[in-house]
Amino acid sequence: MNTSLPSIQDLLKKRAAEKAENLSPAVTADPIPASEPTPQALAPASVISASARIKLTDADTAQKFSEKMGSIKLKEKETESQKMAASIGIPVINLKGFPISPEALALVPEEQAKALRVVCFLFTGPELRLGAVNPEDPAVKELLFELGERNKTNAKLYVLSEESYNQGFKLYAALPKIKQIVKGVQITETELEKYAAQMTDFSSIAEVMKRSSVTEVLAVVIAASLKLGSSDIHIEAEEKGIVVRFRVDGVLQEVAVLGRDQWAKIISRVKLIAGLKINVTDQAQDGRFTIFQKSKQIDVRISTIPTTYGESVVMRLLNPDTIALEFEKLGFRPASLKRLTREIERPNGMIITTGPTGSGKTTTLYAILSKLNTKDVKIITLEDPVEYKVKGLNQSQIDYSKDYTFAKGLRSILRQDPDIVMVGEIRDLETAEIAIQAALTGHLLLSTIHTNDAAGAVPRFLSMGVAPHLLAPAINAIMGQRLIRRLCDCKQPVTIEPELLAEVKTQLESISESSGEAKVDMAVVKFMGPKGCDKCNQSGYKGRLGVYEILIKDQTIEQAILKGSISEYEMRDVAKAQGMVTMAQDGLLKAVDGLTSAEEVKKIIGF
């Protein structure tokens, strides 16, 4: 016996036939001649209309039924995904209608997302979320780990259904249209060109900001900052307005004063894109976001603190171009460069940099690492935080909330069998002792320590409690450095005040003969000074350059360290006698070469 059920199409046809039969007029049993019209042709117009409506209704019913069945199947797939997620202990996410930011989506290339069937649907800086159709795929797990390490973020995995994946993946079609993104704020190339044309100097920048809506102000501020090459953006709430200042070439310059009534919206906008708590105004907060450009990414680190009239916001632009300098182009004089190169090419020992915040220490360290970064060496860095991501380096970030300190991180790093180690800063005895042990056991270690100059590093180590007999053999070289402004091309010859000229002469004449520097004939030197033009915004300076002093350890300096008690002044005298050119002297030699002014050297370094 045939027990198969009738198909949906058969049932629909039967139902239509029954309805048509009920609506048809009565006919005789006599056969109808072929020449006579059919009952349908004789039927009233109203009957024909009803029949047509029945056929339309049946087609509509079939379509709705098909849509319903499709919806049921999608729910079944979602249920399957939920069951799989529950079985493997991974949460599930439905991306339909989920606001995926272009910044998050761009972290995984489209080809890779398609191959692995994954979508990065959330990235706030501290947190990253990756959805996958096959979360147990080893390649997916490897990608999750890579994303977490590369972006120094807390990366977590979610389960996606096929439909959810399709909803997220189709957003890639719109991604190439976005040329530059500031999380939540899109700055297209067209807008940048428009802003660039309008913003030729600080006064014009202020006018553009005042004409912009609140939602555009932040985009304008960032675009202007990028155009001027500033390192920091300061937005400060004051009693009668909002002050916007840029740090350009190390000097803060006021750009604009906006209306006080805009403060609430501007600070909310800043906090929104940085992932900060908008309703928290009485506590300091830290966050970050990323600016995506066609050829690079610029990370922006944000700090807010409460002030009398609101909050102070500082945005540091971590432009990778600032660390792209080659080691040989940092600004070392030939004799000093030769000495330092010899020390960094040693297989072990310590290279230490000193100087205040913003003196270029990070740039110097990364330039050295870039020179040493070859395929046959393993380089690991320990930083707080990781400011610049460099290909080929294994970069690890300090996390005090998880008790991952410099000392503990350094211990772990040494188990990784590195050739070269970079520690962001030596702050305490424990870190110092581990660093010294690393330097004495076959590793080249680079780090920084907070002192005013190179000579002050040794007394600082000794004051921490470091044993002199360990410190002396561990050190290779200590650098002190500052950044001074470079004269713009509009520079002009100037006459130095007699008092300053006498000080300059004393400094240059005291350079040791063993330094390798030629004697300066003050009688023929022509010093240059600032003039001012549109290119430098009438300041006379454009860009910065480093000034350095390099203390190279030799037998005399090693013996001085072994004494165990030596002052900064005594160490400086010993180093100068051995040929060290001080920062002041290095800066004045650059002034003699016309790269900067004597006044700038005096202002930044002092004599």
N, C-alpha and C positions, 0 to 999 in steps of 0.2 A: 504494500500500500504506500502510495506516495504521501509522505507526511510533510513535505517541504512547505514553508509558509509563503503566501503570495507576496510579491515584491511591492514596494511602496508605489511604484508606477502603476501596477495592476489595480491596486486599491483606489488610486486617484481616478483612473479611467472608469472603473465600475461606478464610483460615486457620481462622476459627471454624467454617465449614461442614465443612471437612475433619476437624477434631477431633470435631465432633458426630457425623459419619458413622462414624468409627472406634469411638465409644463406644456407638452404637445397637445394639439386639439384631437378630439375623438375622430376615428376613421372607421370605415366599414371593413369587413373582412375580405370584401372583393379585392382582387388584385388591381393595382393602379396602372393604367396604361402608361407606356413609356412616354407617350406624347403629352400626357397631362402633367400639370405642375405637381411637385412634391408637397407634402404637408408643411414642410419648413417654408416653402415659397408662399404657401397660402396663409401662413400664420400672421397674426397681427404684428405690427411693428414693435409693440411693447413686449411681446414674447421674444422676438429676436434680440432685443436689447438686453433682456434678462439673461438669455442664453450666453451672450457675449460677456456679460459681467461674471457669469459663473466660470467661464474659461479663464478670465483674467484673475479671478479669485483663486482658482486652482493653481495657476502659475505662481502667484504671489505666495500661496501656502507652501509650495515646493521650495521657493527661494528662502522663505523664513525657516522652513524645516532644515534646509541645508546649512543656513547660518547658525541655527541652534545646535546642530550636530557638530559644526566646527568649533563653537564655543565650548561644548561639552568635552571635545577632544583636547582643547587648550587647557581646560581645567584639569583634565586627567593627567596631562603632561606636567602641569604645575604641581599636582599632587604627587606624581612620581618624583619630581625634583625635591619636594619637601620630605618625602620618605627617605630618599638617598641622603639628603642633608642630615636628617635625624640619625641615620644609621652610622654616618662617619663623623658626627659631632661638629658639622660646619653649618653655620646659618645660611638661610636662603634669602635671595633678594629678587623682587620683581621690578624690572627697570621701566615698565610701562609708565610714562609720565614722570619718571625720576629726573630731576634737574641735573644732568651731567655737565660739568664745566669743561670747556675746551682744554683747559690746563690739565685736567685729569686724563682726558681721552688721549691727549698727545703724548703721554708718558709711555704708551705702548704703540709702536708703529702699526699701521693698518695691516700690513702683510702678516706680521706676527700675531696680531689679534685674530685675523682670519684663520691662520694655520692652527692656532691653539684654541680657538673659539673662546676668547676671553675679552672682557671689557673692563678697563680701569674706570670706575664710575665715581670715585671720590678722592680728592687730594686737597688737604687743608694746610699742608706743611708738616705738622706733627703727626697727622693721621693719613693713611692711604688705604683704599679698599679696592680689591680686585675681584671681579665676578668671573666664574668659569663654568662651562657646561660639564667638563670633566675635571673636577678639582683634584682628583687623585693622580692625574697625569704627572709623572716626574718633571716633565718640561715646564708644566704650569707652576709646580712648587719651586723650581729653580728660578723662574721668572719672578715669582713673588719675593724670593730672597734677594734677587738682584735689584728689584725696585726699592726694597727696604734699605739695602746698603747704599745704593747709588744716591738716593734722596734723603738718607739719614732720617727715616720716618718709621712710625709703627705701622707696618703693612699687615693687613688681614685678608683672608680669603673667604669668598661667599660662593654659594651654588647658584647657577643660572639655569633656567629651562631654555629650550631651544628658542621659543618665542621671545623670552626676555632678552636672550643674547641678540636676536635679530633686531629688537627694538633699540638696543644700545649701539650695535654695530653700524646701523644705517646712518648714525650721526657723523661718521667719518666723512660722508659725502660733503658736509658743510665745513669740515675742519680746514681744508686748504685755502678757503676764502678769507680766513682770519690771518692777517700778517703779523700782528703784534697784540698780545693779550696781557692785560693786568687783571688777575683773578676778579671777575665780576665787572671789570671795566675794559672794554675793547678799544684799542687805539689802532686804527688802520693806517696803512702807509699814506693814504690820501689825507687823513687827518694830520699826520705828522708833517707832511709837506705843507699843508695849510698853516699849521702852527709855526713851522720853521719860517715860512714867508712873512708871517705877522710878527714874529718875535726876533728882532734884530739886536736888541739890548734890554737891559733890565726895565727901563721905563715902558717899553712896548710890551714886555711880558706882563707887567702889572696891569696894563690896559686890557690885554686879552683875558686875564683872570677876572677882572671886574665885569667884563661883558658876558662871561660864561655863566651858565646855569650851575647849580650846586653839583649836579651829577657830572658836569664836564670839568669842574675845577680841578679835581684830582688828576684827571687825564692830562690837562694842560700843565699842571705842576710837574708831573713826571716827564712829559715830553720836553718841557723847558729845561729840566735838570739834565736829561740825556743830551740835549743840544749843547748845553754849556759845559758838559763834562764834569759836573759837580759830584762829590763823593757822598754828601749827606744833604738831606732835605729836613729843615726844621720848621714845624708848624706849631705856633705858640699862641695860646689864648691869653690876651691881655685885657685890661679894664675896658678899653674903648675900641678894640678891634682884634683881628687875627693877623699876626705877623708871620709872613713866609720868608724864610732865609735859606740860601744855598751856601754850602761850603765849597768854594772854588779855589783850587790850588792852595788848600789849607787855610784859607781866610773866609770867615763868614761875611756874606754880603746880603743886605736886605733886598728882597725882590718885590714884595707887594704887601699892602695892608688891606685886608678884606673887612667887610662889615661884621660887626659882632653878632648880628642876627643870624649869620650863616653857620655859626660854630656847631650847633647841635647836629646839623645835617652833615657837615664836613667830617666831624669826629666819628659819627656813626658810619659814614662811608669808609673811612680809613680802617676802622675796627672790623667792619664786615669783610673786607677783602683780605685782612690779615688773620682772620679766624680768632679775633679777640672777643671778650664778653662786652657787649654794647652797654649793658646796664651797670657795669662796674666802673665807677669814676673816681673812687677814693683809694685805689690800689695801683701799684705799678704792674704793667703787663708787657709781655714780649711775644712777638709773632713774626711771621714772614710770609711773603708771597713771591711769585716769579713773574718776570716780564719776559715773554717769548718774542724774540726777534727772528728774522729770517735766517740769520747765520749764527745766532748765539742765544743763550738764556742769561738773564741778569736776575740774580736773587736779590730781594730787598728785605733787609732785616729791620723790624719795627720795634721801637721801645716807647712806651708811654708812662708818664708819671703824673700824679695829681699836683696841681699848682693852685695858687690863690684864686685865679679867675677861670679855672677849668683844668686843662691838662696840657702838657708839653709832649709833642710827638716828634721823634727823630727817626727818619728813614735812611738807613745806610744802604747805598747802592753798591752791591758787590759785582762790579763789572769785570768779567774775565780778562778783558783787554789790559787791565791794570797789572796783571801778573804774567802777561804774555811776553815780558821783556826777556831777551836773552841775557845770560849771565854776564857776557862780555860787554853788554850795553847798559849795565846798571849805573855806570858813572865812575867806576874805580879808575884811578890814575894808573898808567902802565906798570910802574914799579910795584904798587900795592896789588894790582890784579895778578901779577906774576907770583907774588908771595902767597896770596890767598888760594890761587889755583893749585899750587903745590900742596897746600894743606888739605883741601877738600878731596884731593885725589888719593889721599892716604886711606888704607883699608880700615883703620880704626882711629879712635880719638874723639874729642868733642869740638864742635864748632858752635860758639855761642854768640848770639846777637843781643845787643842792649839798646835801649832807647824808650822814650815815652810812647803812649798810644798815638798812632797816626804818623809814626816816623819811618814807615816803610819796611819794618822788620819782616812782615809776612811776604811782601814782594821779593825781598832778598832771599828768604828761605826757599820759596817756590822756584826762584830762578836757579838756585843751586841744585835743588832736587831735579829740575828739568834737565840740567846739564848731566846729572848722574843717572837719569832715568833711561836705562838701556835694558834690553831683553835678558841679559845675563845677570841682573841683580834684582833682589826683592826689596822693595821700599815700603815701609809701613809708617803711617803718621798717626799721632794721637793728638786731637785738637778739641778746642772748646770755644765756639763750635767749629764744625767744618764749614769754612766760608767759601772756598772755591773747590770745585770738583775737577780733578786732573786725571786724565787717562793714564793708566799704568801704575798709579799709586793705590795702595790699600789704605784707605782713610777711615779711621775709627773716631767716633765722637764721644766725649766725656758725658756721663749722665749721673749727676750726684744723687738724683732721686732713687737710683738703683745701685748706689754705692759703687759706681764705676768711675773711680778717680784716676788722676794721672799716675799715681803710684801703682794701683792695682792693674790699670790698663797696661802700663809699661812692663809689669811682670808677665802679663799674658802675651804681650807682643814678643817678648824675648823667647817664648816657647814656639813661635812661628818661624824660627830660623831666618830672620831678616839679615840683609847685608847692611842696610841703612835704615836708621830710625829717626823720625822727626817728632819731638815732643813740643807741643804748643808753648808751654811755659813751665819752668822749674820754680815752684812756689815754696816748697818745704824740704826739710831734711830727708824725709823718706824718698821723695822723688829724686832728689839730688844724688843720694847714695846709689839708688838703682841705676840712674843714668850714668854715673861714673863707673859702676861695675860693668855696664854694657860697653862703655868705651874702652875699658881695659880687657875685655874678653872678645875682641875681634869685630866689634861693630863700630861703624861711623855714626855718631849721634849728633843731630842738630837740634838746637833749642834756643829759647830766649830767657832772659832774666831781667827783672826791672831794676836797672841802675841808670845813672845819668850818662855814663861813658864806659869805655872798655876797661879802664883802669879800676873802676869801682866794682867790677864783677868779682874779682878775686876776694876782696874783703867781704863782699856779700856772701859768697859761698862759705867762707870761714866763719862768719857770724851765724850762719845756719847750723854750724856744728860739723861741717864736713872735715874729715881728717886731712891735714896738709899732705901727708905722704901718699894719699890716694888722688887728691886733686892735681898735684903737680904733674905726674906722668899722664893723666887722662886728657888734659887740655891740649888742643892743637893751636887754636886761634880764638880770639875774642874780638868782636866788631862792635863799635859804637856808631850810631848813625842818626841822621836827621834828614828831613826833606826841606829844601829851600826853593823859592820860586825862580823860575828861569826867565830871563829877560825876553820880551817879545822882539820880533824882527824890527820894530820901530825904535829900538834902543838908540841912544845917542851918547857921545863923549861927555863926561862930567868932571868937574873939579871937586875933589874930596876936601872936606873941612880939615884944617891943619891938625887938630887934635886926633881925629879919626885916622888921618894919614900916618901919624906917628905910631899909633897902635898897630896899624897894618904892617908898617915897616918892621916893628919889633917882632911881630908874629912870624913874618916871612924869613927874617934873618935868623930866627932861632931854630929853623928846620935843620935837623941833624944831617951831616954829610953822608952818613951811612944809610939814609933813607932812599937814595937813588934819585932824588929830585935835583934838578939843576938850580943853581943860584939865580934868584930873580934880581935883575938890574932895575931898581926902583926909578932910576933917572929916565928910563925910556918907557916905562909902563903907562898906558893910557886906560884909565878905568871907564867903564860904560855905566849908564844909568837909565832909568825908565823915562819914556816920553809919553806914550799913550796914543791909541788909535782905536778904530771900531773893532778890529780883530780881537784886541785884549780888553775891550770895554773901558778904554781910557785908563787902565790900571798900569800899563807898562810892562806887565808880566803875563806870560802865557805858558802854563805847564810847570812842572817841578822836576828837580833833579836831586839825586842823593849826594850827601857829603858823608865821608866815612873816616874812621880811624881804626886801624887794624893792629892789634897786639898779637904778634906771633911769638909763641913760646920758644925760647932757646935756653941754653944752659944757665945763663945769668938769671933769667926770669924764673926758671924752675927752682933755682937756689933761693930766690927771694920768697917764693911761695912756701918752700919747706921750712922757712923760719917760723911760720905759723901765726905771726902777728905783723901785719904790714898795712899801713894806711893807704888810702886811695892816692894821696899826693906822692907818697914814696913809690908806689907802683907806677904812677904816671912818669915820674922822673926816670925810673929804670927803663921803662918802655921807650921813652923818647931818646934816651942814650943809645938804645939798641936799634934806632932807626924808625920808630913809629911817627907818622905824620898825624897830628891831632885833627879833630873835626874842624876846628877854627882855621887851621892852616890849610886843610884840604879845600874848605870853602873859599878862602882868599885866593888860592891858586886858581880856582875856577873863575873868580872875579877878575884875576889878571888875564885869563883867557877870554874874557868878555861874555861868559855864560850867565853870570848873575852880577849883582851889585855888591859892593863892600857893605853898604847899609843893610842889605838883606841878610848878609852873613852875621853882622853884628846883632841884628834883631833876633834871629832865630837861635844862634849858638852862643853869642857873647864871647868876649875875649878875657 
